[in-house]
């Protein structure tokens, strides 16, 4: 059906002189050389975009309107409107995973940055922004070259990485809502052409359009017979308020994202795409969202077919359009919207509203201003794709994200002069495809760890060890033979997209197949303790390796992108000092006893439920959130904190619960919150002999843990680069209403009286809150 529609649209494009689709020219409307376009108000750039969009929609017939409500929107030849594809992807680089991008011309690839989970491990918001900038530039270049049918990119994925088994956790910035929200802001501003601080979009015009997904509480794909299409996530108001919703709030309100994708699942019985409160009241009303809302692909059809929420196709269409959704990835709206209007289940005004949102975004992209090549962003071309600068940025992100988990007796870095031979063993050692993760396009280049190591040690040998990453068969004798002959052994193991991906959650937290047997056998036979490199998005219980003295060093590299092999080799041989920190908790293998369908964040001691993420999880950890070693040592000190006591006002406006006094953030007001901001300055010292880039993580915790409050909560992070022996100071601005508050059971943000502690490393600073 989609192929037929695409062919029809292509024929229509060829029949009209108003629509330009030459291979080196992007499709656009309102050609200034065509006198007929001058009569259309929607072509007048002097008018407000909202007025232009209304004018265009008013000229459409119902059939034309309905046809525009799907991701592959056909041309409207009589008005000179070309076909448009809403579905393009750019999770960690411009990709051809959707229908909008084609690498079939002068541009045949794009910079492939590390998968998001590894980029998040840098805890560097400026880096995230620069990556967004590079992706936005390359996206516009592909469009300007005529190799794109749209400029709306369905990224970032900002769902909180709640469960370690989730196959798509690799796509996210991890388990912390603050980190996830900051990543969303930085990425969106970079992609859309805004400044790092925000507020600099020229008249709202977009370099490319970013889309925050998947709204909301979506973090299960397919697990033990439960899939995302039918899953009804039972989520408390408290967990929605302080875990699931904050990243989207940040993405929309501060990032000013121009798109949202509503998720497949239901939340408390209501499909996300049919939730008026979620899409219209919260996103558009409370948060001021101005953009378009798309369904995930076929998420409208499942409202009837899988969830039984709607009785008929027309009911499903009416439900989502009335709720505030604008475009359907799929064909359901094209097939059933007209009959829904005819059956009076849906007013045509709901269709008009959706189309006004859609055409407004296309106009903000400059696609109704004449030839885009002559407009803002028109000078971006193929020479700005896969530039040296962008490829170096991909390398920088991989270098600074890779996490050193173990380094016994300072095995790493290896000597570049004394290392005579190296054996690379493992299924991921010479497979560049594994390095890029999912939702990736053709990279600018590909360098495996085996290839990169050869640049340091000519006598580098390689053996796969396993038949594949699933390691159903293993070649231990051959691998052991190579290991015995080498000066040093690097085992590169872990997961790949056969083990974790969209629509495929894991059922365990251990290495696949016989990988552990391979690792222990090789480590036992090697001359010296071995180095283990782990490729994976989600955490793996590698306790056996953590405590094995024959495994001297462990590096987690996520899926490090096109430059991952080079980054790993630079770290292993000491040309770069690792500084990444884990953006998620690594749970023990018995965590799988916890049902993945249980959405509760907070523990329940009476039932043995341990809670989730570093903020609430009370069980044993293999590695904790924020963990990461370095080749040097750092120390911290609180240099100054502007106040150690905070008075919140009159007790008559306070509340109490279980002998605790608290103040509602909404009652304190924005002015008070800003005036009460606390400035905390942290001194950081590099005590070692090697320069390094180091993320400083500032947490807050309460002296007395009560009421389901977080064990601790990240309130700020900043990355600093220090030479050997150098000292720097980092200032954190803490708004008490944002950083010292917590959600109560009603989902309202409150600040509790009592003693709180700022925490950085092993250092703590008390702040008393008085009501």
C-alpha positions as CSV (number, residue, x, y, z in Angstrom):
1,X,0.0,0.0,0.0
2,X,2.8,2.4,0.8
3,X,4.6,1.5,-2.4
4,X,1.5,2.2,-4.4
5,X,1.0,5.5,-2.7
6,X,4.6,6.5,-3.3
7,X,4.4,5.6,-7.0
8,X,1.2,7.7,-7.4
9,X,2.8,10.6,-5.6
10,X,5.9,10.3,-7.9
11,X,3.6,10.4,-11.0
12,X,1.8,13.5,-9.8
13,X,5.1,15.2,-9.1
14,X,6.2,14.6,-12.7
15,X,2.9,16.1,-14.0
16,X,3.2,19.5,-12.4
17,X,5.5,22.4,-13.1
18,X,4.9,23.9,-9.7
19,X,6.8,21.2,-7.8
20,X,10.5,20.8,-8.1
21,X,12.2,17.4,-7.5
22,X,15.3,17.3,-9.6
23,X,17.9,15.0,-8.1
24,X,20.1,17.9,-7.0
25,X,17.2,20.1,-5.8
26,X,14.9,19.5,-2.8
27,X,11.1,19.5,-3.1
28,X,9.6,22.8,-2.1
29,X,6.5,25.0,-2.5
30,X,5.9,28.6,-3.5
31,X,8.4,29.0,-6.3
32,X,8.9,32.7,-6.8
33,X,9.5,32.2,-10.5
34,X,5.9,30.9,-10.9
35,X,3.4,33.8,-11.0
36,X,0.5,31.7,-9.8
37,X,2.0,31.2,-6.3
38,X,1.9,35.0,-5.6
39,X,-1.8,34.8,-5.2
40,X,-1.6,32.4,-2.3
41,X,-1.4,33.9,1.1
42,X,0.2,30.7,2.4
43,X,3.2,31.6,0.2
44,X,3.7,35.1,1.7
45,X,6.6,35.0,4.1
46,X,5.6,38.4,5.6
47,X,2.5,36.8,7.2
48,X,2.6,34.9,10.5
49,X,3.1,31.1,10.0
50,X,-0.2,30.4,11.8
51,X,-2.1,32.5,9.3
52,X,-0.3,31.0,6.3
53,X,-1.1,27.5,7.6
54,X,-4.7,28.3,8.1
55,X,-5.0,29.7,4.6
56,X,-3.5,26.6,3.1
57,X,-5.8,24.2,5.0
58,X,-8.8,26.3,4.1
59,X,-8.1,25.6,0.4
60,X,-8.2,21.8,0.8
61,X,-11.0,19.5,0.1
62,X,-11.9,16.9,2.7
63,X,-10.2,14.1,0.6
64,X,-7.1,16.2,0.3
65,X,-7.1,16.9,4.1
66,X,-7.4,13.2,5.0
67,X,-4.6,12.2,2.7
68,X,-2.2,14.5,4.6
69,X,-2.8,12.9,7.9
70,X,-0.3,10.0,7.4
71,X,3.5,9.9,7.4
72,X,3.8,9.5,3.7
73,X,1.8,12.6,2.7
74,X,1.0,12.9,-1.1
75,X,1.5,15.9,-3.3
76,X,-1.3,18.5,-3.8
77,X,-0.4,19.4,-7.4
78,X,-3.0,22.1,-7.9
79,X,-1.5,24.2,-5.1
80,X,2.1,23.3,-5.8
81,X,2.5,21.4,-2.6
82,X,5.0,18.5,-3.0
83,X,4.8,15.1,-1.3
84,X,6.3,15.0,2.2
85,X,7.6,12.2,4.3
86,X,7.3,12.8,8.1
87,X,9.3,9.7,9.1
88,X,13.1,10.1,9.2
89,X,15.5,9.0,11.9
90,X,18.6,10.6,13.4
91,X,19.1,8.9,16.8
92,X,22.9,9.2,16.8
93,X,23.5,10.4,13.2
94,X,21.3,10.8,10.1
95,X,20.0,7.4,9.3
96,X,18.0,5.7,6.5
97,X,15.9,3.7,9.0
98,X,12.7,5.7,8.1
99,X,11.3,6.5,4.6
100,X,12.6,10.1,4.4
101,X,16.3,9.7,3.8
102,X,18.1,8.1,0.9
103,X,21.9,7.7,0.7
104,X,21.8,7.0,-3.0
105,X,23.5,10.2,-4.5
106,X,26.5,12.3,-3.8
107,X,25.9,11.8,-0.1
108,X,26.2,8.0,0.6
109,X,26.7,8.1,4.4
110,X,26.7,10.3,7.5
111,X,28.7,10.6,10.7
112,X,27.7,7.7,13.0
113,X,28.1,8.9,16.6
114,X,28.1,6.5,19.6
115,X,24.8,5.0,20.5
116,X,23.1,7.4,23.0
117,X,23.7,5.3,26.1
118,X,27.5,5.7,25.7
119,X,27.3,9.4,24.8
120,X,25.3,9.9,28.0
121,X,28.2,8.4,29.9
122,X,30.3,11.6,29.2
123,X,27.9,13.7,31.3
124,X,28.8,16.5,29.0
125,X,25.8,18.7,27.9
126,X,28.0,20.8,25.6
127,X,29.2,17.7,23.8
128,X,25.6,16.5,23.4
129,X,24.7,19.9,21.9
130,X,27.6,19.8,19.4
131,X,26.5,16.3,18.3
132,X,23.0,17.6,17.8
133,X,24.4,20.5,15.7
134,X,26.4,18.1,13.5
135,X,23.4,15.9,13.0
136,X,21.2,18.9,12.2
137,X,23.7,20.2,9.7
138,X,24.1,16.9,8.0
139,X,20.3,16.4,7.9
140,X,19.9,19.7,6.1
141,X,22.7,18.9,3.7
142,X,21.0,15.7,2.7
143,X,17.8,17.6,2.1
144,X,19.4,20.4,0.1
145,X,21.1,17.8,-2.0
146,X,17.7,16.4,-3.0
147,X,18.1,13.1,-1.1
148,X,15.5,13.6,1.5
149,X,11.7,13.7,1.3
150,X,11.3,15.3,4.7
151,X,13.1,17.2,7.5
152,X,11.3,15.8,10.5
153,X,13.5,13.4,12.5
154,X,12.0,11.1,15.1
155,X,14.6,11.5,17.8
156,X,15.6,11.7,20.6
157,X,14.4,8.7,22.6
158,X,14.0,10.1,26.1
159,X,12.3,7.3,28.0
160,X,13.9,6.6,31.3
161,X,15.9,3.3,31.2
162,X,13.8,1.7,34.0
163,X,14.5,-2.0,33.5
164,X,17.9,-3.4,32.5
165,X,16.3,-5.9,30.1
166,X,14.7,-3.3,27.8
167,X,16.0,-3.8,24.3
168,X,15.8,-0.1,23.5
169,X,17.6,1.1,26.6
170,X,20.7,1.6,24.4
171,X,18.8,4.4,22.6
172,X,18.3,6.4,25.8
173,X,20.5,8.6,27.9
174,X,20.1,6.2,30.8
175,X,18.0,5.9,34.0
176,X,18.2,9.4,35.5
177,X,15.4,11.9,34.7
178,X,17.7,14.9,35.0
179,X,20.4,13.5,32.7
180,X,17.7,12.4,30.2
181,X,16.1,15.9,30.3
182,X,19.4,17.7,29.9
183,X,20.3,15.4,27.0
184,X,17.0,16.1,25.3
185,X,17.4,19.9,25.7
186,X,21.0,19.8,24.3
187,X,20.3,17.5,21.4
188,X,17.1,19.2,20.3
189,X,18.6,22.7,20.4
190,X,21.6,21.5,18.4
191,X,19.5,19.7,15.7
192,X,17.0,22.5,15.3
193,X,19.6,25.2,15.0
194,X,19.1,26.9,18.3
195,X,22.0,28.1,20.6
196,X,23.2,26.0,23.5
197,X,21.4,28.3,26.0
198,X,18.3,28.4,23.8
199,X,16.1,31.2,22.6
200,X,18.0,31.9,19.4
201,X,15.9,30.3,16.7
202,X,15.4,32.9,14.0
203,X,11.7,33.7,13.9
204,X,11.1,30.1,14.9
205,X,12.7,28.7,11.7
206,X,14.2,25.3,12.1
207,X,17.4,23.8,10.6
208,X,15.7,20.4,11.1
209,X,12.9,19.2,13.3
210,X,13.5,17.0,16.4
211,X,10.8,14.9,18.0
212,X,10.7,13.7,21.6
213,X,9.6,10.1,22.0
214,X,7.9,7.9,23.3
215,X,5.3,9.9,25.3
216,X,4.9,8.4,27.9
217,X,6.0,5.6,30.4
218,X,7.1,3.4,27.5
219,X,9.9,1.0,28.3
220,X,8.8,-2.5,27.5
221,X,8.8,-3.9,24.0
222,X,8.3,-7.7,24.1
223,X,8.8,-9.7,27.3
224,X,7.4,-13.1,28.3
225,X,4.3,-12.8,26.1
226,X,3.6,-9.1,26.9
227,X,4.2,-6.7,24.0
228,X,4.2,-2.9,23.7
229,X,1.0,-2.9,21.6
230,X,-1.2,-4.4,24.3
231,X,0.7,-3.4,27.5
232,X,-1.2,-1.3,30.0
233,X,1.4,0.4,32.2
234,X,0.1,1.0,35.7
235,X,1.9,4.1,36.9
236,X,1.4,6.1,40.1
237,X,1.0,9.8,40.0
238,X,4.1,10.0,42.1
239,X,6.2,8.1,39.6
240,X,4.8,10.0,36.7
241,X,5.7,13.3,38.4
242,X,9.3,12.6,39.3
243,X,10.4,9.9,36.8
244,X,8.5,9.4,33.6
245,X,7.3,12.9,32.7
246,X,10.2,15.3,33.6
247,X,12.4,14.4,30.5
248,X,9.4,15.3,28.2
249,X,8.7,18.5,30.2
250,X,12.3,19.5,29.7
251,X,12.4,18.5,26.0
252,X,9.2,20.5,25.3
253,X,9.5,23.6,27.5
254,X,13.3,24.2,27.5
255,X,14.4,22.3,24.4
256,X,11.4,23.7,22.4
257,X,11.1,20.5,20.4
258,X,8.8,20.8,17.4
259,X,7.6,17.2,17.5
260,X,6.3,14.6,20.0
261,X,5.6,11.0,19.4
262,X,2.9,9.3,21.5
263,X,3.7,5.8,22.5
264,X,2.0,2.5,21.7
265,X,1.2,1.5,25.3
266,X,-1.6,2.5,27.5
267,X,-1.0,4.3,30.8
268,X,-3.6,3.4,33.5
269,X,-6.0,2.2,30.9
270,X,-5.8,5.0,28.4
271,X,-3.8,4.7,25.1
272,X,-1.2,7.4,25.0
273,X,-2.2,8.6,21.5
274,X,-5.9,8.9,22.6
275,X,-5.1,10.7,25.9
276,X,-6.5,14.2,25.7
277,X,-5.1,15.0,29.2
278,X,-1.6,14.0,28.1
279,X,-1.5,15.5,24.6
280,X,-3.6,18.6,25.0
281,X,-3.9,19.5,28.6
282,X,-0.3,18.7,29.7
283,X,1.9,19.0,26.6
284,X,0.1,21.8,24.8
285,X,-1.6,23.5,27.8
286,X,0.7,23.3,30.8
287,X,4.0,22.9,28.9
288,X,3.2,25.2,26.0
289,X,4.1,22.7,23.2
290,X,4.0,24.2,19.7
291,X,4.6,21.6,17.1
292,X,3.1,18.4,15.7
293,X,2.3,15.1,17.5
294,X,2.8,11.8,15.6
295,X,1.8,8.4,16.5
296,X,4.3,5.6,16.6
297,X,3.9,3.4,13.6
298,X,0.5,1.8,13.5
299,X,-0.2,3.0,17.0
300,X,-3.7,4.1,16.0
301,X,-4.8,0.8,14.6
302,X,-3.8,-1.1,17.8
303,X,-6.2,1.1,19.8
304,X,-8.9,-1.0,18.3
305,X,-7.2,-4.2,17.1
306,X,-5.0,-4.9,20.1
307,X,-6.2,-2.9,23.0
308,X,-10.0,-3.0,22.3
309,X,-10.2,0.6,23.6
310,X,-12.1,1.7,20.5
311,X,-15.1,-0.2,19.1
312,X,-14.6,0.7,15.5
313,X,-11.8,2.1,13.2
314,X,-13.7,5.4,13.1
315,X,-13.9,5.5,16.9
316,X,-10.1,5.0,17.1
317,X,-9.5,7.8,14.6
318,X,-11.9,10.2,16.4
319,X,-10.2,9.3,19.7
320,X,-6.7,10.3,18.6
321,X,-7.6,13.4,16.7
322,X,-9.8,14.7,19.4
323,X,-7.0,14.0,21.9
324,X,-4.6,16.2,20.0
325,X,-2.6,13.8,17.8
326,X,-1.8,15.2,14.3
327,X,-0.3,12.6,12.0
328,X,-0.4,8.8,11.9
329,X,2.6,6.8,11.0
330,X,0.7,4.2,9.0
331,X,-2.5,4.3,6.9
332,X,-5.3,4.2,9.5
333,X,-6.1,7.9,9.4
334,X,-6.1,7.9,5.6
335,X,-8.5,5.0,5.5
336,X,-11.0,5.9,8.2
337,X,-10.9,9.7,8.9
338,X,-13.4,10.6,6.1
339,X,-15.9,8.0,7.3
340,X,-15.4,9.2,10.9
341,X,-16.4,12.7,9.8
342,X,-19.3,11.5,7.7
343,X,-20.6,9.4,10.7
344,X,-20.3,12.6,12.8
345,X,-17.9,11.0,15.2
346,X,-15.3,13.6,14.4
347,X,-15.7,17.2,13.5
348,X,-13.8,18.4,10.5
349,X,-12.4,21.2,12.7
350,X,-10.3,18.5,14.5
351,X,-8.8,17.6,11.1
352,X,-8.1,21.2,10.4
353,X,-6.3,21.7,13.7
354,X,-4.1,18.7,13.0
355,X,-3.2,20.0,9.5
356,X,-2.5,23.5,10.7
357,X,0.1,22.0,13.2
358,X,1.6,19.9,10.4
359,X,1.9,22.6,7.8
360,X,3.2,25.1,10.4
361,X,6.2,22.8,11.0
362,X,6.8,22.4,7.3
363,X,6.7,26.2,7.0
364,X,9.1,26.6,10.0
365,X,11.5,24.4,8.1
366,X,11.4,26.8,5.2
367,X,9.7,24.5,2.8
368,X,7.0,27.0,1.7
369,X,9.4,29.9,1.1
370,X,10.6,29.1,-2.4
371,X,13.8,27.3,-3.2
372,X,15.4,26.3,0.1
373,X,18.8,26.5,-1.4
374,X,18.4,30.2,-1.7
375,X,17.1,30.6,1.9
376,X,18.3,30.2,5.4
377,X,20.4,27.0,5.7
378,X,20.5,26.9,1.9
379,X,24.3,27.0,1.7
380,X,24.6,23.6,3.6
381,X,25.7,20.9,1.2
382,X,27.6,17.6,0.8
383,X,30.9,19.1,1.8
384,X,29.4,19.5,5.3
385,X,28.7,15.8,5.7
386,X,31.3,13.5,7.2
387,X,33.6,16.4,7.7
388,X,36.8,16.0,9.6
389,X,35.3,18.0,12.4
390,X,32.3,15.8,12.7
391,X,34.3,12.6,12.6
392,X,36.6,14.0,15.3
393,X,33.5,14.8,17.3
394,X,32.4,11.1,17.0
395,X,35.8,10.1,18.2
396,X,35.7,12.5,21.1
397,X,32.3,11.2,22.2
398,X,33.5,7.6,22.1
399,X,36.7,8.4,24.0
400,X,34.9,10.4,26.7
401,X,32.0,7.9,27.1
402,X,33.9,4.7,27.5
403,X,33.9,3.6,31.1
404,X,36.8,1.9,32.9
405,X,35.2,-0.6,35.3
406,X,38.3,-2.4,36.6
407,X,42.0,-1.8,36.4
408,X,43.8,-4.1,38.8
409,X,47.5,-3.3,39.5
410,X,47.2,-0.5,36.9
411,X,47.3,-3.0,34.0
412,X,46.1,-0.3,31.7
413,X,47.4,1.6,29.8
414,X,49.6,-0.9,28.0
415,X,53.1,0.3,27.0
416,X,53.3,1.3,23.3
417,X,57.0,0.4,23.2
418,X,57.2,-2.7,25.4
419,X,54.1,-4.5,24.0
420,X,55.4,-6.9,21.4
421,X,52.2,-8.8,20.5
422,X,48.5,-8.6,21.1
423,X,45.7,-11.2,20.7
424,X,42.2,-9.8,20.0
425,X,39.7,-12.6,20.9
426,X,35.9,-12.4,20.7
427,X,33.0,-12.1,18.4
428,X,33.0,-8.3,18.5
429,X,36.7,-7.9,17.8
430,X,36.6,-7.4,14.0
431,X,32.9,-6.5,13.4
432,X,32.4,-2.8,12.7
433,X,28.6,-3.3,12.3
434,X,28.2,-4.2,16.0
435,X,29.9,-0.9,17.0
436,X,27.1,1.4,15.5
437,X,24.1,0.0,17.3
438,X,20.6,0.4,16.0
439,X,18.9,3.2,14.1
440,X,22.1,3.9,12.3
441,X,22.8,4.9,8.7
442,X,25.9,4.1,6.6
443,X,28.9,5.5,8.6
444,X,31.6,7.8,7.1
445,X,34.1,5.1,7.9
446,X,34.4,1.9,10.0
447,X,37.4,0.9,12.1
448,X,37.3,-2.2,14.3
449,X,39.3,-2.7,17.5
450,X,41.5,-5.3,15.6
451,X,42.3,-2.8,12.9
452,X,42.9,0.1,15.4
453,X,45.2,-2.1,17.5
454,X,47.3,-2.9,14.5
455,X,48.3,0.8,14.4
456,X,49.9,0.3,17.8
457,X,51.3,-3.2,17.6
458,X,52.0,-4.7,14.2
459,X,52.0,-8.3,15.6
460,X,48.3,-8.2,16.4
461,X,46.4,-11.5,16.0
462,X,42.6,-12.0,15.9
463,X,40.3,-15.0,16.6
464,X,36.5,-14.8,16.8
465,X,36.3,-17.3,19.7
466,X,32.6,-17.9,19.2
467,X,30.6,-18.6,16.1
468,X,28.6,-15.4,16.7
469,X,27.7,-13.1,19.6
470,X,25.1,-15.6,20.7
471,X,28.1,-18.0,21.1
472,X,26.2,-21.2,20.7
473,X,29.5,-22.8,19.8
474,X,32.9,-21.9,21.0
475,X,36.5,-22.5,19.8
476,X,38.3,-22.6,23.1
477,X,41.4,-24.6,22.1
478,X,42.2,-22.3,19.2
479,X,41.5,-19.2,21.2
480,X,43.7,-20.5,24.1
481,X,46.5,-21.3,21.6
482,X,46.5,-17.7,20.3
483,X,46.3,-16.3,23.9
484,X,49.3,-18.3,25.0
485,X,51.4,-16.8,22.2
486,X,50.6,-13.2,22.8
487,X,52.2,-10.7,25.2
488,X,48.7,-9.2,26.0
489,X,45.2,-10.5,25.4
490,X,42.1,-8.3,24.7
491,X,38.8,-10.1,24.9
492,X,36.0,-8.2,23.2
493,X,32.7,-9.7,24.1
494,X,29.1,-8.6,25.1
495,X,25.9,-8.2,23.1
496,X,24.7,-7.0,19.7
497,X,21.4,-6.3,18.0
498,X,20.5,-10.0,17.9
499,X,20.4,-9.8,21.7
500,X,18.9,-6.4,22.5
501,X,16.9,-4.2,20.1
502,X,13.5,-2.8,19.4
503,X,10.8,-5.4,19.8
504,X,13.3,-7.7,21.6
505,X,13.8,-7.4,25.3
506,X,16.3,-9.7,27.1
507,X,15.2,-12.5,29.4
508,X,18.4,-12.6,31.4
509,X,21.3,-10.3,32.5
510,X,24.3,-12.6,31.7
511,X,26.6,-12.9,28.7
512,X,25.1,-14.9,25.8
513,X,25.8,-18.6,25.2
514,X,29.3,-19.8,26.1
515,X,30.9,-16.4,26.2
516,X,31.8,-16.7,29.9
517,X,33.4,-20.1,29.3
518,X,35.5,-18.5,26.5
519,X,36.5,-15.6,28.7
520,X,37.6,-17.7,31.8
521,X,39.4,-20.2,29.7
522,X,41.4,-17.6,27.8
523,X,42.1,-15.6,30.9
524,X,43.4,-18.7,32.7
525,X,45.8,-19.5,29.8
526,X,47.1,-16.0,29.1
527,X,50.6,-15.0,30.3
528,X,49.3,-11.9,32.0
529,X,45.9,-10.7,33.3
530,X,43.7,-10.0,30.3
531,X,41.7,-6.9,29.2
532,X,38.0,-7.4,28.7
533,X,36.1,-5.0,26.5
534,X,32.3,-5.2,26.8
535,X,30.0,-4.0,24.0
536,X,26.4,-3.7,25.2
537,X,23.6,-1.1,25.7
538,X,21.9,-2.7,28.7
539,X,23.9,-3.8,31.7
540,X,25.3,-7.3,32.1
541,X,26.1,-9.1,35.3
542,X,29.8,-9.7,34.9
543,X,30.5,-10.4,38.6
544,X,32.6,-13.4,37.6
545,X,35.0,-11.1,35.7
546,X,34.9,-8.3,38.3
547,X,36.4,-10.7,40.9
548,X,38.6,-12.8,38.7
549,X,42.3,-11.9,39.3
550,X,43.2,-13.2,35.8
551,X,40.9,-10.4,34.3
552,X,42.9,-7.3,35.1
553,X,40.9,-4.6,33.3
554,X,37.4,-4.2,32.1
555,X,36.1,-1.5,29.7
556,X,32.5,-0.8,28.9
557,X,32.1,0.7,25.5
558,X,28.4,0.6,24.8
559,X,28.0,0.7,21.0
560,X,30.7,3.3,20.4
561,X,29.9,4.3,16.8
562,X,32.1,4.6,13.7
563,X,35.2,5.7,15.7
564,X,34.8,3.3,18.5
565,X,37.7,1.0,17.5
566,X,40.1,4.0,17.5
567,X,38.8,5.3,20.8
568,X,39.3,1.9,22.5
569,X,42.8,1.5,21.1
570,X,43.7,5.0,22.3
571,X,42.5,4.2,25.8
572,X,44.1,0.8,26.0
573,X,47.5,2.2,24.9
574,X,47.3,5.4,27.0
575,X,46.7,8.1,24.3
576,X,43.5,8.9,26.1
577,X,42.6,8.8,29.8
578,X,39.1,7.2,30.2
579,X,36.6,9.4,32.2
580,X,33.1,8.0,31.4
581,X,30.6,7.3,34.2
582,X,27.8,4.7,34.0
583,X,24.5,6.4,33.3
584,X,22.6,3.3,34.6
585,X,22.7,0.8,37.5
586,X,24.2,-2.6,36.7
587,X,22.0,-5.1,38.4
588,X,22.8,-8.7,39.5
589,X,21.5,-11.6,37.3
590,X,18.7,-12.5,39.8
591,X,17.0,-9.1,39.2
592,X,15.1,-10.9,36.5
593,X,12.8,-12.2,39.3
594,X,11.3,-8.8,39.2
595,X,8.5,-8.6,36.6
596,X,9.4,-6.2,33.8
597,X,5.8,-5.2,33.8
598,X,6.0,-3.7,37.3
599,X,6.3,0.0,36.7
600,X,6.8,1.0,40.3
601,X,10.0,3.0,40.9
602,X,9.9,2.8,44.7
603,X,10.7,-0.3,46.8
604,X,8.1,-2.2,48.8
605,X,9.9,-3.9,51.7
606,X,6.8,-5.9,52.8
607,X,6.7,-7.8,49.5
608,X,10.4,-7.8,48.8
609,X,10.1,-5.5,45.8
610,X,13.5,-3.8,45.5
611,X,12.6,-0.7,43.6
612,X,14.4,0.6,40.4
613,X,17.3,2.7,39.4
614,X,19.9,4.2,41.8
615,X,17.3,6.6,43.2
616,X,15.2,3.8,44.7
617,X,16.8,0.4,44.2
618,X,17.7,-1.2,47.6
619,X,19.3,-4.5,46.3
620,X,22.9,-5.5,45.5
621,X,24.6,-3.8,42.6
622,X,27.3,-5.1,40.2
623,X,28.2,-1.5,39.4
624,X,26.4,1.7,40.6
625,X,25.1,4.6,38.6
626,X,27.9,7.2,38.2
627,X,30.7,4.6,38.6
628,X,33.8,4.9,36.5
629,X,37.6,4.7,37.0
630,X,40.4,6.7,35.5
631,X,44.2,6.5,35.0
632,X,44.5,9.3,37.5
633,X,42.9,10.2,40.8
634,X,40.6,13.1,41.6
635,X,39.6,14.7,44.9
636,X,36.8,17.0,45.8
637,X,36.0,19.7,48.3
638,X,33.1,22.0,49.0
639,X,34.8,25.4,48.6
640,X,31.6,27.4,49.4
641,X,27.9,27.1,49.6
642,X,25.9,30.3,49.8
643,X,23.6,29.1,52.5
644,X,23.3,26.2,54.9
645,X,19.8,26.9,56.1
646,X,16.7,27.6,54.0
647,X,13.6,29.2,55.5
648,X,10.5,28.4,53.4
649,X,8.1,30.9,55.0
650,X,5.1,30.8,57.3
651,X,4.1,27.4,58.7
652,X,0.4,28.3,58.1
653,X,0.9,27.6,54.4
654,X,2.7,24.3,55.1
655,X,1.3,20.8,55.2
656,X,2.2,17.8,57.3
657,X,2.2,14.1,56.8
658,X,3.4,11.3,59.1
659,X,4.9,13.9,61.4
660,X,6.8,15.6,58.5
661,X,6.3,19.2,57.5
662,X,6.4,20.1,53.9
663,X,5.7,23.0,51.6
664,X,4.1,22.8,48.2
665,X,6.4,24.1,45.4
666,X,3.4,25.7,43.7
667,X,2.6,27.7,46.8
668,X,6.2,29.0,47.1
669,X,6.0,30.5,43.6
670,X,8.6,31.1,40.9
671,X,9.9,34.4,42.4
672,X,10.7,32.8,45.7
673,X,12.3,29.8,44.1
674,X,14.6,31.9,42.1
675,X,15.6,34.2,45.0
676,X,16.3,31.1,47.2
677,X,18.8,29.6,44.7
678,X,21.8,28.1,46.4
679,X,25.3,28.4,44.8
680,X,27.6,25.5,45.6
681,X,31.2,25.7,44.5
682,X,33.1,22.4,44.3
683,X,36.9,22.2,44.0
684,X,38.3,19.4,41.9
685,X,41.9,18.3,42.0
686,X,43.7,16.0,39.6
687,X,46.1,14.2,42.0
688,X,47.7,11.9,39.4
689,X,50.3,12.1,36.6
690,X,48.0,12.1,33.6
691,X,45.6,14.7,32.2
692,X,42.0,13.7,32.1
693,X,38.4,14.8,31.4
694,X,36.3,14.2,34.4
695,X,32.5,14.5,35.1
696,X,31.7,16.0,38.5
697,X,28.4,14.7,39.7
698,X,26.5,16.5,42.5
699,X,23.8,14.6,44.4
700,X,21.4,15.5,47.2
701,X,20.1,13.2,49.8
702,X,18.0,13.5,52.9
703,X,19.5,12.7,56.3
704,X,16.4,10.6,57.2
705,X,14.9,8.6,54.3
706,X,11.1,8.6,54.5
707,X,8.0,8.6,52.4
708,X,9.4,6.8,49.4
709,X,11.9,9.6,48.8
710,X,15.0,8.9,46.6
711,X,18.0,7.4,48.3
712,X,19.9,10.2,46.6
713,X,19.2,12.3,43.5
714,X,21.5,13.8,40.9
715,X,21.0,17.6,40.9
716,X,23.9,18.7,38.7
717,X,26.8,17.6,36.6
718,X,29.7,19.3,34.8
719,X,32.7,17.9,32.9
720,X,36.1,19.4,33.5
721,X,39.5,18.8,31.8
722,X,42.5,18.9,34.1
723,X,46.2,18.4,33.5
724,X,48.2,16.5,36.0
725,X,48.2,18.3,39.3
726,X,45.7,20.9,38.1
727,X,42.8,22.2,40.2
728,X,39.5,23.7,39.1
729,X,36.3,25.0,40.6
730,X,32.9,24.1,39.4
731,X,29.8,26.1,40.4
732,X,26.4,24.6,40.7
733,X,23.2,26.7,40.9
734,X,20.6,24.8,42.9
735,X,17.0,26.0,42.7
736,X,15.4,24.5,45.8
737,X,12.1,24.0,44.1
738,X,13.7,22.0,41.3
739,X,16.5,20.3,43.2
740,X,15.4,19.9,46.8
741,X,11.8,18.9,46.1
742,X,10.2,15.5,45.7
743,X,6.9,14.2,44.4
744,X,4.2,13.2,47.0
745,X,1.7,10.4,46.4
746,X,-0.6,12.9,44.7
747,X,2.1,13.7,42.2
748,X,2.6,17.2,43.6
749,X,6.1,18.6,44.1
750,X,6.9,19.4,47.7
751,X,9.9,20.4,49.8
752,X,10.2,18.7,53.2
753,X,11.6,20.2,56.3
754,X,14.7,18.7,57.8
755,X,18.4,18.1,57.0
756,X,19.5,17.5,53.4
757,X,23.1,16.8,52.3
758,X,24.8,17.9,49.1
759,X,27.1,15.0,48.1
760,X,30.1,14.9,45.6
761,X,32.3,11.8,45.8
762,X,32.8,11.2,49.5
763,X,32.3,14.8,50.5
764,X,29.0,16.0,52.0
765,X,27.6,19.4,52.9
766,X,24.5,19.8,55.1
767,X,21.6,22.2,54.3
768,X,18.8,22.5,56.8
769,X,15.3,23.3,55.5
770,X,13.1,25.1,58.0
771,X,9.3,25.7,57.7
